[in-house]
Amino acid sequence: MSIILLPGMLKAQDKGKPALFNSNWRFHKGDIGTGINGIATETQWKIVDLPHDWSIEGPFSNEWASATGYLPGGIGWYKKSFTANSGWRGKQVYIYFDGVYKSSEVWINGHHLGKRPNGFISFKYELSHYLNLNGKNTIAVKVDHSEFADSRWYTGSGIYRNVYLIVKDQVHIDPWDVAFCTPKVSPKQATVKVKVNITNNTAGDANVTVRVNLFNDKAKAVASVQKQLRTKAGQQEVEFEQKITTPQLWDTENPHLYRLSVSLSRNGKPVDEVTQAVGIHSIRFDKDKGFFLNDKSTKLKGVCIHDDAGALGVAVPQEVWVRRLKILKDVGVNSLRLSHNPHADYLYDLCDKMGFLVMDEAFDEWEIGKNKWVAGWNVGTPSKNGYHEYFKEWADRDVSDMVLRARNHPSIIMWSIGNEIDYPNDPYTHEILNTGRNPQIYGKGHLADHPAASELTPIAKKLVAAVKAIDTTRPVTAALAGVVMSNEVGYPEVLDVVGYNYQEYRYADDHKKYPNRIIYGSENGMQRQAWNAVDSNEYISAQYLWTGIDYLGEAGKWPQRSNGAGLIDLAGFKKPEYFYRQSLWTAKPMVYIGAREMTRVDDRGIWSHRTAEPVWNWQPGRKIKVDCFTNCQETELFLNGRSLGKQSRDTTRGQVPSWLVDYQPGELLVKGYNNGIEVCANSIKTAGEAYQLKAVADNVVFVSKTKGLSQVEVSITDKDGNPVFPADDEVTVSITGPGKLLGLESGSNSSHESYQASQRKALHGRLLAYIQTTGKQGSIKVQFSAGSLKSSTLTLTVK
């Protein structure tokens, strides 16, 4: 759903466009004994603005589950009172929730509107029949996350995404009832097809005019067509098709967007308009040649991502994802796998604008529950709670709504109906597990008391049919963990393209055995050979690393409460692995150096990370290994100005130039060369004692009447400004003026400090602060202090 935001939340909506309905809700943690009947008299409410995630408020405790980050679940109630607008009389008024985790129930003025178990699916209810147009109205929402160990990762709890109010004429177009596609595309001409579903809720016929305009980035209409028709009560579909010459094609480097406007007039009077950003492109997968975008062969350099952002839980402001996506773009990422559920509406808009190809995914389990670890990953007795409890009743509707909501986004190239549903013995099994090559991810042998893998195929067929009933322009996929098992029951044959999780060794054999199967890597480890399997095979189009960003949950034993598999940490700070990936995935000259003692042994697991840290503080005389990640032809290392020799990237082990250096303090500098010419450089210096704080904000000027976010990187340095890598001082934030601290994030995966506190220990000498403006004009003074260290102050201005 592409949203246009309006400044006034309760004003009469402009031609039916959604308006934010986020401010001044009241929240009660815990159940209300008298239920909805006690809403008016319950006194223990606090004022919150949405989005809101109560789980992130903690505290962390090992009484909860490692799977969901050792954070609490529970039950929560929300309510909001408002006065209806006089312009709503005779209109249809809806409330739209982008996501509520989970098992939400909604009431308006005591009338029950419905229940939605799935915590990741968007939904709306009509309020019109129960509104008091002459006085106070109260929305109430119950959120039941009492089954806290119900996911394999952190989900948060509450109304954690945006809420919108939508006011429509009796004859209107629902937000999901416009379908845009481009069945034929070339640089010279594109065919644009638009389907519009018109809803007529009057008792009789209605004379309407539907007009479709497609505007380019200069606001010029490149297509304009209209139809007049007489609609009966109910719903009626109308279709438009037009050709566009010399279209601006959407791709990852130049994500050109058009603005689609579908307007509706009734008896000559404008009554509704739906506008969305759309793109013109062609996509196709080939069993032998891989993926093509606009007929250009393209390797999908992808990462998997979850919803949360550390300190913020899953109530993540859009600006946080803008920063994260820019960082991922710079490492060479051109595709995202939205694991393992639909994500916030604005993330799809950002992918459209920034040029990311998206795999949208529906489920992590189907009819039978997976293991959700409570005491640590693969430790103890797991929980079996989860979405499977609602699957039979809701799955078709949930996957359909996922597609309806997002189908017009040019970024989306695949619909996934499930992740690792075929994980061997968790829960499905097959006799083939007793034979052949079964790596660690498989269960040991065939467990006869587990459901048969043959049950997967009919469910998959049903889900594929539900997707294709709405959208046939994109392939349907799934991420398979147990290909050896699924091959025996025909599950892959149901899919258009087949994702393999951590099974690169099967590519060649399965490509021969199943010549019509389109195979790609849907989830992969960080090891070089996993990328070689893509880079060296034309028929393998994609790699999706697990994972792009560290995330809460799916943790080990206490005290670990987050997963550290990302290229960047919870604060968005780059790990050494980030720069290694950049050396593989980018063409712009880059070079990075990091150091480690020779006594350190590398972890060779599939999620292992490079240990070359950007630090040059060691014991005098120690032998230090210096690794260089680069895409340059040659590199040369200098210690205090003295050359330690040149190395060719292509002749070094793993294309990672390295030197064994006798440590001496000073500056370590590396230069990168192409064709003998220096094109880039990188250095690390010996740091002195921690002396001061340095704060750098990504944004310091804001506009009033809207909430803005400043993301401040705080670093601990010596007197000369060199980063002090081992510094872990506790940093305190104090704010004066129209702003507030949303959270502090160090990137630590084991810290149990409160995310609600105004102080936090640094990790590797760094910390990220989220400062939100309140919308009022004025100056915001933000001071960072840490004991005897020199403090740092910055000013944010709201105009």
N, C-alpha and C positions, 0 to 999 in steps of 0.2 A: 504494500500500500504506500503510495507516494503521497506524503503529507504536506499540505500548505498550512503554516501556522498563522494564526491571527492574534493580534495583541489583546483583544478583549474576549475573555472566555465566555461570558454569558450574554454577549450582544447577539442580535439576530445574525445568524450566519450568512455570509455572502454566497448566495446561490448554492447552498448546501455543502460548502467546504468544511472539513473537520477543523475543530478548534481545540487547543489544549485545555484539559480539565484537570490539571495537576496540583494546583495550589490549595492550601488551607484544608487539607483532610485532617481528620482526627484518627488516632491509632490506639488500640488497646491490645497489649500483649497478653494472651491467655484467653480461654473461653469465657463466655458470659453465661452464667448459670441459667438465666431465663431466656437465653437465645435472642432472637430478633425482638421479642416482646420487651426485653430489658434494655434495648438500645438507647431509648430516650432518657432513662434514669441512671445508667451506668456513669460513674463520675471519673474513673481512672483512665482518662484519655490524654494523649499528648498530641500537639499539632505537628504534622509532618507535611512536607511537600513530596509529591511523587516525582520520579520513581523512588521507591523505598524498599530496602532489604533489611529485615530485622535480624536475620541470622548473623550478618557480619558484625553486629553489635556484641556478639559473643556472650560470655567469655569462651575462649578455647578451653576444652576439657576432654580428658580421655574417657569420660562417661558417654561421649558421643561417638561418631563413627569416623574412622580414618578415610573412608570413601568420600565423605562429604566434608572433609577438612576439620574434623573434631569441633564443629560448630553446631549450635542447637537448631532444632526445628520448632515444632509446637503449633499452636493455633493462634491466629491473630484476627482482629476485627478492625475494619476501616469504616468511617462514615463521613459524609460531606453534606452539608445543608446549603441550599441555594434557592433563590427566587426565580421563577420562570419569567421569560420575556413575553411581553404582550404580543410580539410578532409571531410567537409560536402557535397561536390559536389556529386550528385547522391544519397544522403541520404534523409531520411525523418526526419525533425526537428520539435519537438513539444515543446510547453510551457505548463507546468502543474501547476495549481493553487490548493493548498490544501483547500483554503477557502477564499472567498471575500464577505464581507458584505456591501451592497447587490446590486442586480440588476446591475451587472457588465457588461460592454461591452469592448471588446478588439479589438485593431487594430494593424497591423504590416505594417509599411511603408504606412500608410493611408488606407489600405485595411481592411474592417470590417470582423472580424473572427466569431463573435457571441455574444450572450447575455445569461447570466445565472441569473435568478431572485433569486434563493435560495442562501442565504448567508452562508450556512453550508455544502454545497455539493462540492466535489472536481470535477474538470473538466480540460480538456486539448484541445488545438487547434493545428492544424498543421500549421507551418510557411513556409514550404519548397517552396511553389509555389510563394511566394511574397518576398523571401529573396534576398538581394543584396549580392552576394558572393564576390564581389570585392570592397566593401566599407561599408559605415555606414548603420545600420539598427536601426529603432526606434519602440519599443513596446509602445503603449499607452493604458491605462486602465481608463475608467470612472466608478466611483462607486457612485450610487445614493441611499443615505439613507435619502432623504428629508422627508420621512414619519417617523419621529423619534419615534413616539409612536406606533410602529408596532409590539411590542413583550411584553410579560408579565415580562421579565427580561432584563438585560443589554446584548446587543449583540456586542457593539463596532461598529466601522465604518472603512472600508478600506481593504487593502490587509493584513489581520491580521494573516495569516498563511504562511507557507513556499511556495516559488515558485521554480520550478525545470525546467531545460532544459534537454530534452531527444533527443538524436540523434540515429536514427535507420537505419538499412539496409532496402532496399526495401522489402526484405523478413525478417520478424521479429516476435517477440512475444510482444504484448502490455503488460504493467505492470499488468493490471487486468485480463489478459487472461490465467492465470494459476490457476487451482482449485485443492486444496489438501484436502483429507478427509480420515478418518480411520473408515470404516464401521464396522469392527470387531476388537475388542480389548480385550485381556486378558493379565495377567502377563507373560504368556508363549509365546504368538504369537499375532501379529497385522497384519491386512491387510491394506496396504496403497494403495490409489487410487489417481492418478494424471491425470487431463485432461488439455490438452494444446491446445489453439486455435492459429493457425499459420496464419499470414496475408501475402499474396503474392500480392504486388502492382505492379508487373511487368506485361507486356502484355501477357506473355506466361507462360508455366509450369516451375516449379523449382524443381530440385532434392535436397532434404534436408535430414539431419540426425538430429533427435531430441534425446538428451541424458538427462536422469533424474538420478541425484545422490542425495542420502540422507546421510548427514554426521552427526555423533554424536558429542558430545562436545569435543572429542579428535581428531576431523577432520578425523575420519575413516569412509569410506563409508560403510553403513550398507545395502544399496540398490543401485543397479546400473543397468540400463536397457536403451536400445536405440532402435529406429526404423528408418528405412530409408523409405522415401516415395516421391512420385512425387506430388507436390501440384499444383493445377490449380490457375488461377488468382482469387483473392477473399480471403475467409477464409475457413480453414479446421481444424477440431478438431481431435486430436489423443489422445488415452487413454492408460494409463499404470496402471498395478496392480501388486503388489508384496507383499510377506509375509516377516515379520521381526520377528526373534525369540528374546525372552527375551527383549522386548522393554523397554526403560526408559519412564515411564508414566509421563505425565504432571499433576500436581495437585497444589493446592494452597500453600502447604508447601514445595514441591520440584518441582518447575516449570521447568522440564527438557525440553530443546529445541533442535531440530535438525535444520540443515541448508539444505534447499531444493535448489538445483541448477538445473535449466532447461536451457540447452544450445542448440544452433541451429547452424548447419554448412550448408553452401550452396556450392555445388560442392566441398566439402572437406575442405572449408575454414570457420573457426569460424566467425560468423557474429553477434551473439546475445546471451545474457545470462540474465536470470531473477533469482535472488536469494532472498529467503525469509526465515525467521525463522518460524518454524512450530512445532507443538506438537502432541503427540499421546495420546489420552485419549478417554474415552467414557462418554457420558452424557445421562441422561434420567430423565423424570419426571413421577411420578406415582400418580394417583388420590387418593390413600389411604396412600401411604408411603412417598411421598415427592420427593425430588431431590436426584439423585445419581451421583456421580463423580467416574468413574472407579469402578462402582458397590458398592461404599461405600456411605451409607446414609450421607448426608451433609446438614446442615442448612445454608442457605445463610444469612450471617450477613452483610447486605448491607447498603450503603448510596447513596443518589442521589447527583450529582455534576453538577455545571454549568461550563462554559468555563473560566470565568474571574479570575484574581488574584489581585483584588483591585487596587493598584497603577499602575499596568502594563496594566490594561484593559484586553483585550482578546489577546494581542500580548505577549504571555507568553513563556519565554524560558523554554526549557525542564527541566533544573535543578530545577525550581520552583516546577514542578509536582513530581520530584523525592523526594524532601523534604516532600511535602504534602502526598504522597503515603506512605512513611515510617512512618509518624505520624499516618495515618489511619490504617496501618498494625498493629502498636503497640496497637491500641485500640481494635483489634480483627476483623476488617473489612476484609472480604474475597471476597466481591462482590461490584461492582459499577454499578449504573444505570446512563448512560450518558444522562442526562436530558437537554433539550428534543429535542436533535438534534445530528447528528454525530459530533465527536470532532476531534481535531488535530491528524494527522497521528501518531506522536510519542507517543501519550498517549496509543494507542493500543499496541505498541511495549513494553512500560513500563509495562503494565498489563500482557503481555506475560511473561516478564522477572521476574516480582516481584510476580506473582501468584495471580492475581485478576480475578474473574469471572465477565463477563461484559454483561449487557443488553444494546444493541445498539438501539437507538431510532430515528425515522425519523421525526415525526411531533408533533406539539402542537395544530394544528387546520387543518381542512380539507376544505370543500367547503365554509363554512360560518365562518365569523370572530368571535373571542371571545372578551370580554371586556379587553382593555388595559387601566389601570387606569392612569389618568393624574394628578389629584390633591391629590392622596393618595389612598391606597388600599381600594376598595369599597366606594370611596368618589367621589361625583360629577358625571359628564358625562364622560363616557369612550370613548376612541378612538376605532374604529373598523378596522383600517388598519392592514395589515398583510399578511402572506403567502397565505391565502385563495384566494387572488386576482389572484394567478398563479396556484392554485391547479389543476384545470381541465386539463390544458395544460401540466403541468410538473410533477404531482405527481408520475405517474408510472415510469417515467425516474429517478426521484430523489430517490425513494425508491430502485429501481434496482441498481443505482450507489452506494448507501450506502452499499448494500450487496456485489456487485462486488469488491468494494474497500477493504473491511475488512474481507471477508469470510475465509481467510486462517489463521486468528488469533485464536490460541487455547483458548484464554481468552473468546471469545464470546460464550455465551450459549443461547441467545435469541435475536430475532429481534422484536422490538416493532414498530408497525405501527402508534401508536398515544398515546398521553397523554391527559386524561380527555376530549376527544372529546365529551363524553356524559355528561359533566357537566350540570346538570339540569337547564334549562332556560338560559344557556349561551353556545350555543344558543338554543339547542334542548329541546323539551318538550314532555310530555305525560300525559294522564289523571291520571295515577297512582300517580302522584305527589300530587293529592288532597287527598290522603288517606295514611294510614299506618304511619310508623315511619320514619320521614324525619328530620335528624339532620341539623345543621346550613349550611352545605355545599350545601344543595339543595335550589333551588329557592322556593318561597312560592307559592305553588299551580301550576296549569296548565295554562300557558299563551298561549291562542289560537292563538295569532299573531306570535308565534315563530314556526320555522320549526319542523315538526314531527320527533320524535326519530326513526321512521321506516326508515328514509332516511339513517341512519347510516349503516345498515346491507349490502346493495348492494355495498356501497363504501368499506366497510371492506373486503368483498369478493374479490373485484378487487385488493386491495392492497396485500392481502394474496397471491393471485394467482401470482402477480408480484414477490413477494419474493420467492415463491416456484419454479418459473420458473428457478431460479438461484441456490437456495440452499434448499435442503430438509433434510439436516442433523441436523438442529436446529429447535426448535419450534418457531412459530410466536405468539406474544402476543400483548396486549395493556393494558394500565393502565386505569381502569374504575373508574370514580368518581360517576356515577349514576347507580349502579348495579340494584337498584329497578326499574329503567326505562328501562335499557338495557335488563333485563330479559324478558320484555314484547315484545321485538321486535326481539329477536334471535341474537343479536349482539355477546354475549359471545360464542355462538355455532360455530361461524365462526373461532374462535381462538383455537390454540392448548393448550395454558395455559392462564389463565385469572387472570390479576392483579386487586386487589381491593385496592383503595386508601382510607385510613382512615375509613374502614368499617369492622373492626375486628368482630363486633357484628353479622355480617351476615355469618361468616364462618360456624358455626355449622348448621344453618338452610339450607343454600344453599348446603352444602355438602350432606345433606340428600335429598333435593329436586332435585338436579342435580348430581346424584351419579357418572356420568362419567366426570364431570368437574374437571379439575386440577386448584386449587385455590392457590394463594400466595399473600402476601402483597407487592404491588408494590410501595406504598408510605405510610409512617406511621409517627406518632408523637413520641415524646420522652417518653411518659408515660410508666410506668412499665407494666400496663395491656396489652399494645400493644405488648410487647415482650412475655408476658405470653401466648398470643393467638397463638404464633408461637412455643414457647418452649414446651407447653403442648399438642400440636396437631400434631400428626405424619403426617397428610395429608397436613399441611401447611409448606411449605418448606422455606419461605423467609420473611424477613422484610427489607425494604429499607427506612431508616430514612430520613425524610426531616429536615435537610439536613446534609451532611458531613462537609461542609465548608460554612461560610457566603459568600454572593455574592452581587454584585451590582444590583440595581433595585428591582422590586417587593417590593417597599418601602411604608412606611406610608406617612403621611402628612409631608410637608416641616417643619423642616430641615432634617428629616430622609431621607437618599438617598440610603441605603443598607438594606439588609435583614439579621437579626441576628439569624437565625434559626440553624446555624451550630454547630457541636461539637467543631470546631476550628474557630477562627476568620479570618478576611481577611489577617492578617499577619501570619497565621499558628500557633498562640499561642493557647494553650489548655485551654478550659473553664472547670469549675467544672463538667459540664455535660459529658465531655470527660472521666473523671475518673470514674464517675458513670457507664457509658457504659462499660468501661474497666472491671469494677467489675462484669458485667453480661456476657461479651463475651470472656474473656481470662482465661486461666488456670494458667499461671505463677503468683506466689504470688505477690500481689500488695496491697497497702494501701495508702489512701489519707485522709487528714483532712482539713476541712475548717470551717469558723466560720461566725455567723451572729447574730444580735440582735434579741431578741424574738419579738420585736414589728413589725418585717417585716413579711408581709403576702405573702405566696407563690401564684404564678399564677398557676392555675390548668388547663390551656389550653393545647391543644395537642402539642403545640410547646414550652411549658414552660420549663425553664432551672433551674437546681439546683443553689441555691444561696450561696453555701458554698465556700466563697472566701478564698484564702490562706493568710489571714492577721490576725495578733494578736496585734492590736493597738486599744484599746477601752478605754472608761472612767472607772477609778478605781471604783470597787464595782458593775459594771453593770453585770447583768445576761446574759451570752453569750451562745448560743447554738452551740455546736461543733458536726458536722456531719462527719461520717467516711464512705467512700466508699471502699469496700474491697471484695476480693474473699476468704479471709482466714476464717478459722473456728472461731477463737477468736481474739479479739483486746483488747488492754489495753492502756489507756490514762494516760499520765504523765504531770503534770504541775510543772516545775522547779524541776524535779526529784521525785516528790511525786505522787504515783499512785492514780488515781481517779477511779480505778476499771476496771475489765475485763467485756467484753460482748461477748455473742455468737451471731454470725451473723444470724443464722437461727431462733433465738427466738426474734430478734428485729423487730420492725415495718418496713415492706418493706425491710428487710435484710440490713438496714442502722443503724449500731450502732450510738448512739448519747448520749451526756452528756450535762447537764446544769451546766455551770462553772461560779463561781464568778471570774470575771476578775482580774488578777494581771499580771504585765509585766514580761517578761522572755521568756522561751521556752515551747512550747506545743509540746509534742512528742507522737506519737502513734506507737505501735508495733503490728505486725500481727503474729499469731501463727497457726500452723497446727500440730495436734497431740501433743500439748504442747510445741513444739519447735518454737522459734522465726525464722521467715523466711523473714521478711521485716519490714521496718520502714519508717516513714515520719514525718517531723517536720516543724513548723513555729515559727518564733521568732519575738519578738517586735522590730520594726525598729526605729532607731533614725532619725534625720533630714537628708534630702537628702544632700549628700556630693560629690558623684563622679559618673562618667559614666563608665560602663563596657561594652566592645565590644567583642563579640565572633563570629568568622567567621566559616562557615562550610567548606570553602576551601580557602587556602592561596597560593597554588602553581599551576601555570598554564603553558600551553605549548603555544609557540608563533605560529602565523599564523592562529590561531583559536580564536574565542571569547569565553571567559569563564565567569562564573557568580559566584560571592561570595555573599552569603546571610548572612548578619551580624545581629545578635541579640544584640541590645543595651538595657541595663537596667540601671536604676537609683538606686543606693544603698547608704546606710549610710557608716560611716567610717569603720565598720566591715564587709562590703560586704553584708549586709542583704538587700533584695529588699525592696524598699519604694513603696508600692502598690498605694497610692493615688497620687504619683508624676505625674505632667503633664507639666513639663518644656519643653520649646521649644528647640529642639536639632538641631544643624546646622552641616552639613557635608561639609568638604573641601577635595579635592582630588588633588594630584600632581602625575604626571607620566602617563603611558599609560593605563588609565582607566577612566570611567565616571560613574556618578550616574544615574541609570535607574529610581529609585523612592524610596520614603520612605513611609512605611505603618505602621500605629499605630493600626489598627483594629477597629477604630471608625466607627460607622454607620451613624454619623451625621456631621462629620467634613467637612467643605467646603474649607479647605486649598488646595492650588494648588498642584496637584500631580507632577507638573513640577518644583517645588521649591526645594531648597537645605536645607530647614529647615521644621520641623514639630513638633507639640506638641506630647509628649508621652501620652499613655493611660495605666493606671495601672502600670506606671513606666517602660513601655517597648516600643520598636520601632524596626522595621525591615528595614534594608537598603539593596538595591539591587545594587551591584557594578559590572559593566561589564568591562572586559579587552578589549582593542582594537585590540589585536593580535600582538602588537609590544613587543619586549623584553624590560625588565627593571623592576624597583621596583615601586610599586604604594603605596604612603603614603595616608592613609585615617584617617582623624582626626574628632572626634566627640566632640563637645563642647556645653555647655548649661549654659550661664551666668557665675555665680560665681562657678559653680560646677567644680570639677577637671575633666579635659578632658581625653579622651582615644584615643590612636593612634595605628593603626595596619598597618602592611606591607604585601602587596601581591606581590608575585614574579612571573614574567613571564619569563620562560627560553626558 
